[in-house]
């Protein structure tokens, strides 16, 4: 007998409907799963067989063929355990097949028949709502995350037998409705503030410009001067997330399995991976592709401390995502695309020992060592930093001075005003910040007068700038003008932007 159960798989951040077609017939014992399943799906045969037996159902030796349609798209993960088990029991006549059309089934099975949590429930529920599917049966552990999507009925279950009893009308699973849901937006976290940082006013100015325009920034300075401390406070001056941004970030973390219960990601991400990170962990990928750190930093900050310590081959992987705002992972049978629009903030020492340029400490590095250290970062990657600045060591008088320090809240107000100006200016072009300007839009919105043009020309020739470097100076100049509320870019804006290209 044939049964068809609806389930869903993930392609990147988007769910797509999968029909689990199960045929059970008499014959020699045989079980095959077709429809481009990966290893984890093929292994479900033993999990499902034992789970059915331990749930109290007689599973005789039969000829079982499971097809995951559409058959031309690769499916991965343990998400199909529950729908496969339901399909087999329906085909054996142990469960009511008539109401299968009303439900979507998603879940992994334990050997004792319990339904376990699976990743990616949020994008699955969003796609189910878009397709008009009203009822979803999932693990009780996933119910809170699924309840973030309004307009669908969530049926949380603990075991396979509970699902079968519900389909047969023996018992009824209590569904979660909008009224009974208790969705929170995350627990308040300790927010690091720029008022904690004494001195370093030029660096704070640079980070304010970076936040206002979404620009990438490189900080170069001796150990202990406050580079990491400053970088960790950047999220406190970034604009608040919109609901659309919150949902997109939460989908990424749901697929990665890092979304906590029913809490949406309401703060801009700050990701700071160690320099021993692998390529797959940074940009995404693996046998069962997952979002990497650059995607988990979407709409937030990716901070790379000790930049030269990262493997050069791994750093070079950032070049295309920085330009495109997305990363595509291609394999033989599938292609996943994850968004990764992030601010890249990096910090580095001037030499391996870190003492180069200090008057009170001796640098033990030779010229060759310093050259080799700095050459670990390629020119093309350096060129993708909009802003770079030297971070000087703080003096004793600055540590003990009692001057009132500007808080993140005040800086954020200026950043918010600048971002609103940009959003209004680019609302017809599908971009939200100056860092996203294309060449055509630069020519339209970054016009400069003859005197300013001459200043920029001299800088281009003396600093041997590339075309990309020229464009980034104009983008940063546009942001500085926005912070000052100026409609047109002036020569002082360009002059300030030029000094931030002295990498």
FENJOJO-V595589 format. One record per residue. N is the residue number from 1. RES is the residue in one letter. BURIAL is 1 if it has 24 or more other ideal C-beta (glycine too) atoms within 12 Angstrom, else 0. Layout:
n & res & burial
N & RES & BURIAL
N & RES & BURIAL
This chain:
n & res & burial
1 & X & 0
2 & X & 0
3 & X & 1
4 & X & 1
5 & X & 1
6 & X & 1
7 & X & 1
8 & X & 1
9 & X & 1
10 & X & 1
11 & X & 1
12 & X & 1
13 & X & 1
14 & X & 1
15 & X & 1
16 & X & 1
17 & X & 1
18 & X & 1
19 & X & 1
20 & X & 1
21 & X & 1
22 & X & 1
23 & X & 1
24 & X & 1
25 & X & 0
26 & X & 0
27 & X & 0
28 & X & 0
29 & X & 0
30 & X & 0
31 & X & 1
32 & X & 0
33 & X & 1
34 & X & 0
35 & X & 1
36 & X & 1
37 & X & 1
38 & X & 1
39 & X & 0
40 & X & 1
41 & X & 1
42 & X & 1
43 & X & 0
44 & X & 1
45 & X & 1
46 & X & 0
47 & X & 1
48 & X & 1
49 & X & 1
50 & X & 0
51 & X & 1
52 & X & 1
53 & X & 0
54 & X & 0
55 & X & 1
56 & X & 0
57 & X & 1
58 & X & 0
59 & X & 1
60 & X & 0
61 & X & 0
62 & X & 1
63 & X & 0
64 & X & 1
65 & X & 1
66 & X & 1
67 & X & 1
68 & X & 1
69 & X & 1
70 & X & 0
71 & X & 0
72 & X & 0
73 & X & 1
74 & X & 1
75 & X & 1
76 & X & 1
77 & X & 1
78 & X & 1
79 & X & 1
80 & X & 1
81 & X & 1
82 & X & 1
83 & X & 1
84 & X & 1
85 & X & 1
86 & X & 1
87 & X & 1
88 & X & 1
89 & X & 1
90 & X & 1
91 & X & 1
92 & X & 1
93 & X & 0
94 & X & 1
95 & X & 1
96 & X & 0
97 & X & 1
98 & X & 0
99 & X & 0
100 & X & 1
101 & X & 0
102 & X & 0
103 & X & 1
104 & X & 1
105 & X & 1
106 & X & 1
107 & X & 1
108 & X & 1
109 & X & 1
110 & X & 1
111 & X & 0
112 & X & 0
113 & X & 1
114 & X & 1
115 & X & 1
116 & X & 1
117 & X & 1
118 & X & 1
119 & X & 1
120 & X & 1
121 & X & 1
122 & X & 1
123 & X & 1
124 & X & 1
125 & X & 1
126 & X & 1
127 & X & 1
128 & X & 1
129 & X & 1
130 & X & 0
131 & X & 0
132 & X & 0
133 & X & 1
134 & X & 0
135 & X & 1
136 & X & 1
137 & X & 1
138 & X & 1
139 & X & 1
140 & X & 1
141 & X & 1
142 & X & 1
143 & X & 1
144 & X & 1
145 & X & 1
146 & X & 1
147 & X & 1
148 & X & 1
149 & X & 1
150 & X & 0
151 & X & 0
152 & X & 1
153 & X & 1
154 & X & 1
155 & X & 1
156 & X & 1
157 & X & 1
158 & X & 1
159 & X & 1
160 & X & 1
161 & X & 1
162 & X & 1
163 & X & 1
164 & X & 1
165 & X & 0
166 & X & 1
167 & X & 1
168 & X & 0
169 & X & 0
170 & X & 0
171 & X & 0
172 & X & 0
173 & X & 1
174 & X & 0
175 & X & 1
176 & X & 1
177 & X & 0
178 & X & 0
179 & X & 0
180 & X & 0
181 & X & 0
182 & X & 0
183 & X & 1
184 & X & 0
185 & X & 0
186 & X & 0
187 & X & 0
188 & X & 0
189 & X & 0
190 & X & 0
191 & X & 0
192 & X & 0
193 & X & 1
194 & X & 1
195 & X & 0
196 & X & 0
197 & X & 1
198 & X & 1
199 & X & 1
200 & X & 1
201 & X & 1
202 & X & 1
203 & X & 1
204 & X & 1
205 & X & 1
206 & X & 1
207 & X & 1
208 & X & 1
209 & X & 1
210 & X & 1
211 & X & 1
212 & X & 1
213 & X & 1
214 & X & 1
215 & X & 1
216 & X & 1
217 & X & 1
218 & X & 1
219 & X & 1
220 & X & 1
221 & X & 1
222 & X & 1
223 & X & 1
224 & X & 0
225 & X & 1
226 & X & 1
227 & X & 1
228 & X & 1
229 & X & 1
230 & X & 1
231 & X & 1
232 & X & 1
233 & X & 1
234 & X & 1
235 & X & 1
236 & X & 1
237 & X & 1
238 & X & 1
239 & X & 1
240 & X & 0
241 & X & 1
242 & X & 0
243 & X & 0
244 & X & 0
245 & X & 1
246 & X & 1
247 & X & 1
248 & X & 1
249 & X & 1
250 & X & 1
251 & X & 1
252 & X & 1
253 & X & 1
254 & X & 1
255 & X & 1
256 & X & 1
257 & X & 0
258 & X & 1
259 & X & 1
260 & X & 0
261 & X & 1
262 & X & 1
263 & X & 1
264 & X & 1
265 & X & 1
266 & X & 1
267 & X & 1
268 & X & 1
269 & X & 1
270 & X & 1
271 & X & 1
272 & X & 1
273 & X & 1
274 & X & 0
275 & X & 1
276 & X & 0
277 & X & 1
278 & X & 0
279 & X & 1
280 & X & 0
281 & X & 1
282 & X & 1
283 & X & 1
284 & X & 1
285 & X & 1
286 & X & 0
287 & X & 0
288 & X & 1
289 & X & 1
290 & X & 1
291 & X & 1
292 & X & 1
293 & X & 1
294 & X & 1
295 & X & 1
296 & X & 1
297 & X & 1
298 & X & 1
299 & X & 1
300 & X & 1
301 & X & 1
302 & X & 1
303 & X & 1
304 & X & 1
305 & X & 1
306 & X & 1
307 & X & 1
308 & X & 1
309 & X & 1
310 & X & 1
311 & X & 0
312 & X & 0
313 & X & 0
314 & X & 1
315 & X & 1
316 & X & 0
317 & X & 1
318 & X & 1
319 & X & 1
320 & X & 0
321 & X & 1
322 & X & 1
323 & X & 0
324 & X & 0
325 & X & 1
326 & X & 1
327 & X & 1
328 & X & 0
329 & X & 1
330 & X & 0
331 & X & 0
332 & X & 0
333 & X & 0
334 & X & 1
335 & X & 0
336 & X & 1
337 & X & 1
338 & X & 1
339 & X & 1
340 & X & 1
341 & X & 1
342 & X & 1
343 & X & 1
344 & X & 1
345 & X & 1
346 & X & 1
347 & X & 1
348 & X & 1
349 & X & 1
350 & X & 1
351 & X & 1
352 & X & 1
353 & X & 0
354 & X & 1
355 & X & 0
356 & X & 1
357 & X & 1
358 & X & 0
359 & X & 0
360 & X & 0
361 & X & 0
362 & X & 0
363 & X & 0
364 & X & 0
365 & X & 0
366 & X & 0
367 & X & 0
368 & X & 0
369 & X & 0
370 & X & 1
371 & X & 0
372 & X & 0
373 & X & 1
374 & X & 1
375 & X & 0
376 & X & 1
377 & X & 1
378 & X & 1
379 & X & 0
380 & X & 0
381 & X & 1
382 & X & 1
383 & X & 1
384 & X & 1
385 & X & 1
386 & X & 1
387 & X & 1
388 & X & 1
389 & X & 1
390 & X & 1
391 & X & 1
392 & X & 1
393 & X & 1
394 & X & 1
395 & X & 0
396 & X & 0
397 & X & 0
398 & X & 0
399 & X & 0
400 & X & 0
401 & X & 0
402 & X & 0
403 & X & 0
404 & X & 0
405 & X & 0
406 & X & 1
407 & X & 0
408 & X & 1
409 & X & 0
410 & X & 0
411 & X & 1
412 & X & 1
413 & X & 0
414 & X & 1
415 & X & 1
416 & X & 1
417 & X & 0
418 & X & 1
419 & X & 1
420 & X & 0
421 & X & 1
422 & X & 1
423 & X & 1
424 & X & 0
425 & X & 1
426 & X & 1
427 & X & 0
428 & X & 0
429 & X & 0
430 & X & 0
431 & X & 1
432 & X & 1
433 & X & 1
434 & X & 1
435 & X & 1
436 & X & 1
437 & X & 1
438 & X & 0
439 & X & 0
440 & X & 0
441 & X & 1
442 & X & 1
443 & X & 0
444 & X & 0
445 & X & 1
446 & X & 1
447 & X & 0
448 & X & 1
449 & X & 0
450 & X & 0
451 & X & 0
452 & X & 1
453 & X & 0
454 & X & 0
455 & X & 1
456 & X & 1
457 & X & 0
458 & X & 0
459 & X & 1
460 & X & 1
461 & X & 0
462 & X & 0
463 & X & 0
464 & X & 0
465 & X & 1
466 & X & 0
467 & X & 0
468 & X & 1
469 & X & 1
470 & X & 1
471 & X & 1
472 & X & 1
473 & X & 1
474 & X & 1
475 & X & 1
476 & X & 1
477 & X & 1
478 & X & 1
479 & X & 1
480 & X & 1
481 & X & 1
482 & X & 1
483 & X & 1
484 & X & 0
485 & X & 0
486 & X & 0
487 & X & 0
488 & X & 0
489 & X & 1
490 & X & 1
491 & X & 1
492 & X & 0
493 & X & 1
494 & X & 1
495 & X & 1
496 & X & 1
497 & X & 1
498 & X & 1
499 & X & 1
500 & X & 1
501 & X & 1
502 & X & 0
503 & X & 1
